[in-house]
């Protein structure tokens, strides 16, 4: 087994897929259909999805922006060992609570070790976010990030 360093380089490549920067008028009375998420059957048992939204007037903001969050996240994850030609495919979910803290995080992957490490990376960040707002009120916001890897020998 070769040891390889994994760079989860495309971490935020699909950030736009899961998040919206500006709300549309249809969002005002939006009741999210969280059950439409790709891994709903798995995450419903791991996360408290009560009163969670996936669209809001303003999305949560990490102090310093998403670049600062990315840097902090990658500082908190460990190097993963990979077998030859093994790819990392992780779907990371976490909830930014009304008070701005992350209390719930889970990752879905075929490789349990990779999923656990992705979850730990988020849980190790003890920074308060500016919470999402819907109709001027703070709401619980569900982030979804597909993670993929590039392998370097």
C-alpha positions as CSV (number, residue, x, y, z in Angstrom):
1,X,0.0,0.0,0.0
2,X,1.4,3.3,-1.0
3,X,0.9,6.3,1.2
4,X,-0.3,9.3,-0.6
5,X,-1.2,12.8,0.4
6,X,-4.7,13.8,-0.4
7,X,-5.5,17.3,-1.3
8,X,-9.2,17.9,-1.1
9,X,-8.6,20.5,-3.8
10,X,-12.1,20.7,-5.2
11,X,-13.6,21.2,-1.8
12,X,-15.4,24.4,-2.8
13,X,-15.6,23.7,-6.5
14,X,-19.3,23.0,-6.2
15,X,-20.0,25.6,-3.5
16,X,-22.3,27.4,-5.9
17,X,-24.3,24.2,-6.3
18,X,-25.3,24.1,-2.7
19,X,-25.5,27.8,-1.8
20,X,-27.1,30.9,-3.1
21,X,-25.6,34.3,-2.5
22,X,-28.8,36.3,-3.1
23,X,-32.3,35.3,-2.2
24,X,-35.0,35.4,-4.8
25,X,-38.5,36.7,-4.1
26,X,-39.8,33.1,-4.1
27,X,-37.7,32.4,-1.0
28,X,-39.7,34.6,1.3
29,X,-42.1,31.9,2.3
30,X,-39.9,29.0,1.3
31,X,-40.2,25.8,3.3
32,X,-37.2,23.7,2.3
33,X,-37.7,20.2,1.1
34,X,-34.7,18.7,2.9
35,X,-35.8,15.3,1.9
36,X,-34.6,16.1,-1.7
37,X,-31.0,16.1,-0.6
38,X,-28.9,13.3,-2.2
39,X,-28.2,11.5,1.1
40,X,-31.4,12.3,3.0
41,X,-32.0,8.8,4.2
42,X,-28.5,8.7,5.7
43,X,-28.3,12.2,7.2
44,X,-31.8,12.2,8.7
45,X,-30.5,9.8,11.3
46,X,-27.3,11.6,12.0
47,X,-28.4,15.3,12.0
48,X,-31.2,17.2,13.7
49,X,-33.0,18.5,10.6
50,X,-35.8,20.3,12.4
51,X,-36.3,23.8,11.2
52,X,-33.3,23.6,8.8
53,X,-33.2,25.6,5.6
54,X,-31.1,25.2,2.5
55,X,-32.0,28.6,1.1
56,X,-32.1,31.9,2.9
57,X,-32.1,35.7,2.3
58,X,-28.5,35.7,3.5
59,X,-26.3,32.7,3.9
60,X,-24.0,32.2,7.0
61,X,-20.7,34.0,6.8
62,X,-17.5,32.8,8.3
63,X,-15.3,35.6,9.7
64,X,-12.9,36.5,6.9
65,X,-15.0,34.8,4.3
66,X,-15.0,31.4,2.7
67,X,-11.3,31.5,1.8
68,X,-10.5,31.9,5.6
69,X,-12.9,29.0,6.3
70,X,-11.2,26.8,3.7
71,X,-7.8,27.6,5.1
72,X,-8.9,26.8,8.7
73,X,-10.7,23.6,7.5
74,X,-7.6,22.2,5.7
75,X,-5.4,23.0,8.8
76,X,-7.7,20.8,10.8
77,X,-7.8,17.7,8.7
78,X,-5.3,14.9,8.7
79,X,-3.5,13.3,5.8
80,X,-5.3,10.3,4.5
81,X,-3.6,7.1,3.4
82,X,-4.7,5.9,0.0
83,X,-4.4,2.7,-1.9
84,X,-3.3,2.8,-5.6
85,X,-5.8,4.7,-7.7
86,X,-8.1,5.2,-4.8
87,X,-10.3,8.3,-5.1
88,X,-11.9,10.2,-2.3
89,X,-15.5,11.0,-2.7
90,X,-17.1,12.6,0.4
91,X,-20.3,14.5,0.8
92,X,-20.0,16.8,3.9
93,X,-23.1,18.2,5.6
94,X,-23.1,20.6,8.5
95,X,-25.5,23.0,10.1
96,X,-24.8,26.6,11.1
97,X,-27.1,27.2,14.1
98,X,-29.1,30.3,14.8
99,X,-26.4,31.4,17.3
100,X,-23.7,31.0,14.6
101,X,-22.0,27.9,15.9
102,X,-21.7,24.5,14.1
103,X,-23.3,21.8,16.3
104,X,-24.1,19.1,13.8
105,X,-21.8,17.7,11.1
106,X,-21.7,14.5,9.2
107,X,-20.0,13.1,6.1
108,X,-21.1,10.4,3.8
109,X,-18.5,8.3,2.0
110,X,-17.8,4.7,1.0
111,X,-14.7,4.9,3.2
112,X,-15.6,5.3,6.8
113,X,-12.1,6.7,7.8
114,X,-12.3,9.4,5.2
115,X,-15.8,10.4,6.3
116,X,-14.7,10.6,10.0
117,X,-11.7,12.8,9.1
118,X,-13.9,15.1,7.1
119,X,-16.3,15.5,10.0
120,X,-13.5,16.1,12.5
121,X,-12.1,18.9,10.2
122,X,-15.3,20.8,10.6
123,X,-15.8,20.0,14.3
124,X,-12.4,21.3,15.2
125,X,-13.3,24.8,14.0
126,X,-14.6,26.7,17.1
127,X,-15.4,30.0,15.3
128,X,-18.7,31.7,15.4
129,X,-20.3,32.4,12.0
130,X,-22.7,35.2,11.2
131,X,-25.9,33.1,11.0
132,X,-28.2,32.8,8.0
133,X,-31.3,35.0,7.9
134,X,-34.7,34.4,6.4
135,X,-37.2,37.2,6.6
136,X,-34.8,39.1,9.0
137,X,-34.7,36.2,11.5
138,X,-31.7,33.9,12.2
139,X,-32.3,30.3,10.9
140,X,-30.5,27.0,11.1
141,X,-28.7,26.6,7.7
142,X,-27.6,23.3,6.2
143,X,-24.4,23.4,4.2
144,X,-23.6,20.7,1.7
145,X,-20.1,20.2,0.2
146,X,-19.1,17.4,-2.1
147,X,-15.4,16.7,-1.6
148,X,-13.2,15.1,-4.1
149,X,-9.5,14.5,-4.2
150,X,-6.3,14.7,-6.2
151,X,-3.6,12.3,-5.4
152,X,0.1,13.1,-5.2
153,X,2.9,10.5,-4.8
